[in-house]
Amino acid sequence: AADSGAGANGQTKDNGSAFSSGFDKGFNESFAKGAKDSCVKSAVTGGAAAATAESYCSCFVEQLAPLPVKEKMNLKPDSEAVKNADKTCKAKLQ
């Protein structure tokens, strides 16, 4: 009986963590696509060539990918992560 109780507790925990990791995965995929699409649109509207915008924005999204979901949810244009990604990706275009 103790074993089945432990199994149920373990399962409950796994379901919570599965939900959390499922949410994180979905959020990260959505964030990457949304951030890149928005970035490319903004760059092209600002006069960048489409290929340049694509390269820069792919780099930019890759730079932000390792951030925790909570941090991505609260990103501001003037945050260190955004500034660092911008600097790194602009340097790669040179």
Backbone as a printed PyTorch tensor [residue, N CA C, xyz], in Angstrom:
tensor([[[  0.8310,  -1.1950,   0.0000],
         [  0.0000,   0.0000,   0.0000],
         [  0.8670,   1.2480,   0.0000]],

        [[  1.9930,   1.2280,   0.7260],
         [  2.8770,   2.3940,   0.7730],
         [  3.4310,   2.6700,  -0.6220]],

        [[  3.7520,   1.5870,  -1.3500],
         [  4.2890,   1.7810,  -2.6960],
         [  3.2810,   2.4550,  -3.6140]],

        [[  2.0040,   2.0260,  -3.5610],
         [  1.0200,   2.6240,  -4.4570],
         [  0.7780,   4.0740,  -4.0660]],

        [[  0.8620,   4.3880,  -2.7680],
         [  0.7170,   5.7800,  -2.3160],
         [  1.8500,   6.6260,  -2.8620]],

        [[  3.0630,   6.0950,  -2.8060],
         [  4.2170,   6.8410,  -3.3000],
         [  4.0910,   7.0460,  -4.8040]],

        [[  3.5750,   6.0110,  -5.4940],
         [  3.3890,   6.1190,  -6.9400],
         [  2.4120,   7.2370,  -7.2690]],

        [[  1.3260,   7.3160,  -6.5130],
         [  0.3230,   8.3550,  -6.7660],
         [  0.9270,   9.7370,  -6.5220]],

        [[  1.7080,   9.8640,  -5.4500],
         [  2.3440,  11.1550,  -5.1840],
         [  3.3100,  11.5210,  -6.3010]],

        [[  4.0830,  10.5590,  -6.7180],
         [  5.0330,  10.8090,  -7.8070],
         [  4.3110,  11.2060,  -9.0700]],

        [[  3.1830,  10.5350,  -9.3450],
         [  2.4330,  10.8160, -10.5630],
         [  1.8530,  12.2340, -10.5280]],

        [[  1.3360,  12.6270,  -9.3870],
         [  0.7760,  13.9690,  -9.2590],
         [  1.8640,  15.0000,  -9.5550]],

        [[  3.0210,  14.7860,  -8.9770],
         [  4.1290,  15.7170,  -9.1960],
         [  4.5070,  15.7350, -10.6820]],

        [[  4.5750,  14.5650, -11.3020],
         [  4.9400,  14.4960, -12.7120],
         [  3.9230,  15.2350, -13.5760]],

        [[  2.6330,  15.0930, -13.2570],
         [  1.6180,  15.7890, -14.0420],
         [  1.8200,  17.2950, -13.9570]],

        [[  2.1070,  17.7960, -12.7640],
         [  2.3490,  19.2310, -12.6100],
         [  3.5620,  19.6730, -13.3970]],

        [[  4.6140,  18.8910, -13.3230],
         [  5.8320,  19.2620, -14.0200],
         [  5.6540,  19.0640, -15.5220]],

        [[  4.8590,  18.0770, -15.9280],
         [  4.5840,  17.8780, -17.3570],
         [  3.7860,  19.0620, -17.8890]],

        [[  2.8240,  19.5340, -17.0990],
         [  2.0470,  20.7060, -17.5160],
         [  2.9730,  21.9090, -17.6460]],

        [[  3.8040,  22.0990, -16.6370],
         [  4.7140,  23.2370, -16.6270],
         [  5.6680,  23.1710, -17.8150]],

        [[  6.2630,  22.0070, -18.0550],
         [  7.2160,  21.9230, -19.1610],
         [  6.4780,  22.0220, -20.5010]],

        [[  5.2390,  21.5320, -20.5600],
         [  4.4380,  21.6780, -21.7770],
         [  4.1170,  23.1430, -22.0360]],

        [[  3.7520,  23.8570, -20.9870],
         [  3.4700,  25.2860, -21.1090],
         [  4.7250,  26.0190, -21.5600]],

        [[  5.8530,  25.7250, -20.9000],
         [  7.1140,  26.3910, -21.2450],
         [  7.4750,  26.1460, -22.7030]],

        [[  7.3240,  24.8960, -23.1480],
         [  7.6570,  24.5480, -24.5260],
         [  6.7780,  25.3420, -25.4950]],

        [[  5.4760,  25.3620, -25.2360],
         [  4.5590,  26.1070, -26.0910],
         [  4.8500,  27.6000, -26.0760]],

        [[  5.1100,  28.1160, -24.8790],
         [  5.4190,  29.5460, -24.7710],
         [  6.6910,  29.8700, -25.5480]],

        [[  7.7210,  29.0500, -25.3530],
         [  8.9990,  29.3060, -26.0240],
         [  8.8550,  29.2750, -27.5410]],

        [[  8.0810,  28.3170, -28.0540],
         [  7.8770,  28.2380, -29.5000],
         [  7.1260,  29.4700, -29.9970]],

        [[  6.0910,  29.8380, -29.2720],
         [  5.2870,  31.0060, -29.6390],
         [  6.1140,  32.2910, -29.5340]],

        [[  6.8960,  32.4020, -28.4690],
         [  7.7510,  33.5740, -28.2680],
         [  8.7430,  33.7030, -29.4250]],

        [[  9.4050,  32.6010, -29.7690],
         [ 10.4150,  32.6380, -30.8290],
         [  9.7960,  33.0700, -32.1540]],

        [[  8.6630,  32.4900, -32.5060],
         [  8.0180,  32.8420, -33.7730],
         [  7.5270,  34.2890, -33.7430]],

        [[  6.8520,  34.6640, -32.6720],
         [  6.3180,  36.0210, -32.5730],
         [  7.4070,  37.0760, -32.5540]],

        [[  8.4560,  36.8140, -31.7830],
         [  9.5570,  37.7790, -31.6880],
         [ 10.2570,  37.9260, -33.0330]],

        [[ 10.4860,  36.8040, -33.7120],
         [ 11.1770,  36.8720, -34.9980],
         [ 10.3170,  37.5730, -36.0360]],

        [[  9.0380,  37.1960, -36.1180],
         [  8.1550,  37.8270, -37.1100],
         [  8.0660,  39.3350, -36.8860]],

        [[  7.9060,  39.7180, -35.6350],
         [  7.8090,  41.1320, -35.2880],
         [  9.1130,  41.8640, -35.6050]],

        [[ 10.2160,  41.2310, -35.2860],
         [ 11.5370,  41.8050, -35.5300],
         [ 11.7620,  42.0300, -37.0250]],

        [[ 11.4850,  41.0120, -37.8410],
         [ 11.6970,  41.1150, -39.2940],
         [ 10.8090,  42.2180, -39.8730]],

        [[  9.5490,  42.2250, -39.4790],
         [  8.6110,  43.2360, -39.9860],
         [  9.0980,  44.6450, -39.6370]],

        [[  9.5130,  44.8180, -38.3950],
         [  9.9860,  46.1180, -37.9380],
         [ 11.2630,  46.5320, -38.6750]],

        [[ 12.1900,  45.5940, -38.8390],
         [ 13.4610,  45.9000, -39.5030],
         [ 13.2420,  46.2760, -40.9670]],

        [[ 12.3920,  45.5090, -41.6560],
         [ 12.1270,  45.7850, -43.0730],
         [ 11.3960,  47.1240, -43.2140]],

        [[ 10.4450,  47.3770, -42.3240],
         [  9.7300,  48.6610, -42.3340],
         [ 10.7110,  49.8080, -42.1030]],

        [[ 11.7340,  49.5460, -41.2900],
         [ 12.7520,  50.5490, -40.9990],
         [ 13.7930,  50.7070, -42.0930]],

        [[ 13.6840,  49.9060, -43.1580],
         [ 14.5810,  50.0670, -44.2990],
         [ 15.6410,  48.9980, -44.4700]],

        [[ 15.6600,  47.9880, -43.5830],
         [ 16.6570,  46.9170, -43.7240],
         [ 16.2730,  45.9860, -44.8750]],

        [[ 17.2760,  45.4440, -45.5220],
         [ 17.0240,  44.4410, -46.5580],
         [ 16.4370,  43.2010, -45.8950]],

        [[ 15.5630,  42.5080, -46.6060],
         [ 14.8870,  41.3380, -46.0390],
         [ 15.8870,  40.2820, -45.5420]],

        [[ 16.9330,  40.0230, -46.3110],
         [ 17.9120,  39.0090, -45.9200],
         [ 18.6710,  39.4340, -44.6590]],

        [[ 18.9860,  40.7110, -44.5660],
         [ 19.6770,  41.2360, -43.3860],
         [ 18.7700,  41.1390, -42.1680]],

        [[ 17.5220,  41.5260, -42.3440],
         [ 16.5480,  41.4540, -41.2480],
         [ 16.3890,  40.0120, -40.7740]],

        [[ 16.2930,  39.0930, -41.7040],
         [ 16.1400,  37.6690, -41.3820],
         [ 17.3370,  37.1720, -40.5750]],

        [[ 18.5470,  37.4990, -41.0010],
         [ 19.7610,  37.0730, -40.2970],
         [ 19.8270,  37.6580, -38.8920]],

        [[ 19.6130,  38.9610, -38.8140],
         [ 19.6720,  39.6420, -37.5150],
         [ 18.6160,  39.0780, -36.5710]],

        [[ 17.3950,  38.9540, -37.0340],
         [ 16.2960,  38.5290, -36.1680],
         [ 16.4260,  37.0690, -35.7430]],

        [[ 16.9290,  36.2280, -36.6200],
         [ 17.1890,  34.8330, -36.2310],
         [ 18.2170,  34.8020, -35.1090]],

        [[ 19.2650,  35.5770, -35.2630],
         [ 20.2990,  35.6790, -34.2330],
         [ 19.7030,  36.1980, -32.9320]],

        [[ 18.9140,  37.2500, -33.0290],
         [ 18.3200,  37.8940, -31.8570],
         [ 17.4750,  36.8990, -31.0560]],

        [[ 16.6370,  36.1580, -31.7460],
         [ 15.7730,  35.1700, -31.0760],
         [ 16.6250,  34.0560, -30.4570]],

        [[ 17.6740,  33.6340, -31.1560],
         [ 18.5740,  32.6050, -30.6030],
         [ 19.2450,  33.0950, -29.3190]],

        [[ 19.6160,  34.3670, -29.2930],
         [ 20.2630,  34.9250, -28.1050],
         [ 19.3170,  34.9270, -26.9000]],

        [[ 18.0370,  35.1410, -27.1430],
         [ 17.0600,  35.2000, -26.0530],
         [ 16.5240,  33.8240, -25.6690]],

        [[ 16.7220,  32.8210, -26.5230],
         [ 16.1610,  31.4780, -26.2980],
         [ 16.4990,  30.8800, -24.9270]],

        [[ 17.7410,  31.0140, -24.4320],
         [ 18.0690,  30.3760, -23.1370],
         [ 17.4180,  31.0360, -21.9160]],

        [[ 16.8410,  32.2150, -22.0720],
         [ 16.2400,  32.8930, -20.9220],
         [ 15.0720,  32.0810, -20.3650]],

        [[ 14.8820,  32.1310, -19.0500],
         [ 13.7140,  31.4620, -18.4690],
         [ 12.4210,  32.1140, -18.9740]],

        [[ 11.3520,  31.3200, -19.0400],
         [ 10.0610,  31.8080, -19.5290],
         [  9.6250,  33.0730, -18.7850]],

        [[  9.7600,  33.0640, -17.4610],
         [  9.3460,  34.2400, -16.6760],
         [ 10.0700,  35.5040, -17.1320]],

        [[ 11.3470,  35.3650, -17.4260],
         [ 12.1140,  36.5300, -17.8750],
         [ 11.6510,  36.9920, -19.2580]],

        [[ 11.3700,  36.0250, -20.1490],
         [ 10.8770,  36.3880, -21.4850],
         [  9.5500,  37.1190, -21.3880]],

        [[  8.6920,  36.6790, -20.4580],
         [  7.3790,  37.3150, -20.2990],
         [  7.5160,  38.7810, -19.8820]],

        [[  8.6070,  39.1040, -19.2110],
         [  8.7960,  40.4530, -18.6770],
         [  9.8620,  41.2620, -19.4110]],

        [[ 10.2770,  40.8070, -20.5830],
         [ 11.3180,  41.5310, -21.3220],
         [ 10.8600,  42.9310, -21.7080]],

        [[ 11.7660,  43.8500, -21.5600],
         [ 11.5410,  45.2390, -21.9670],
         [ 12.6250,  45.5840, -22.9990]],

        [[ 12.3300,  46.5130, -23.8950],
         [ 13.3290,  46.8780, -24.9120],
         [ 14.6690,  47.3290, -24.3230]],

        [[ 14.6440,  47.8800, -23.1020],
         [ 15.8860,  48.3690, -22.5080],
         [ 16.5060,  47.3880, -21.5120]],

        [[ 16.0110,  46.1290, -21.4920],
         [ 16.5890,  45.1420, -20.5700],
         [ 17.9770,  44.7200, -21.0500]],

        [[ 18.8030,  44.2810, -20.1100],
         [ 20.1770,  43.8610, -20.4430],
         [ 20.1840,  42.7540, -21.4970]],

        [[ 19.2850,  41.7840, -21.3670],
         [ 19.2520,  40.6540, -22.3110],
         [ 18.9920,  41.1440, -23.7330]],

        [[ 18.0690,  42.0910, -23.8740],
         [ 17.7420,  42.6330, -25.1950],
         [ 18.9250,  43.4410, -25.7370]],

        [[ 19.5170,  44.2660, -24.8930],
         [ 20.6760,  45.0660, -25.3230],
         [ 21.8320,  44.1700, -25.7530]],

        [[ 22.0850,  43.1180, -24.9720],
         [ 23.1900,  42.2010, -25.3020],
         [ 22.9190,  41.4500, -26.6000]],

        [[ 21.6840,  40.9970, -26.7850],
         [ 21.3340,  40.2880, -28.0200],
         [ 21.4970,  41.2170, -29.2180]],

        [[ 21.0310,  42.4520, -29.0850],
         [ 21.1440,  43.4370, -30.1560],
         [ 22.6070,  43.6660, -30.5300]],

        [[ 23.4250,  43.8760, -29.5180],
         [ 24.8580,  44.1430, -29.7320],
         [ 25.5430,  42.9460, -30.4190]],

        [[ 25.2780,  41.7470, -29.8990],
         [ 25.8800,  40.5310, -30.4670],
         [ 25.4780,  40.3450, -31.9120]],

        [[ 24.2000,  40.5200, -32.2020],
         [ 23.7070,  40.2640, -33.5530],
         [ 24.1070,  41.3300, -34.5490]],

        [[ 24.1800,  42.5750, -34.1080],
         [ 24.6530,  43.6320, -34.9950],
         [ 26.1170,  43.3900, -35.3440]],

        [[ 26.8930,  42.9220, -34.3770],
         [ 28.3140,  42.6280, -34.6280],
         [ 28.4570,  41.5080, -35.6550]],

        [[ 27.5660,  40.5290, -35.5960],
         [ 27.6320,  39.4040, -36.5620],
         [ 27.3230,  39.8640, -37.9850]],

        [[ 26.5890,  40.9330, -38.1290],
         [ 26.2290,  41.4310, -39.4680],
         [ 27.3760,  42.1960, -40.1150]],

        [[ 28.3380,  42.6440, -39.3150],
         [ 29.4400,  43.4580, -39.8500],
         [ 30.2950,  42.6570, -40.7940]]])
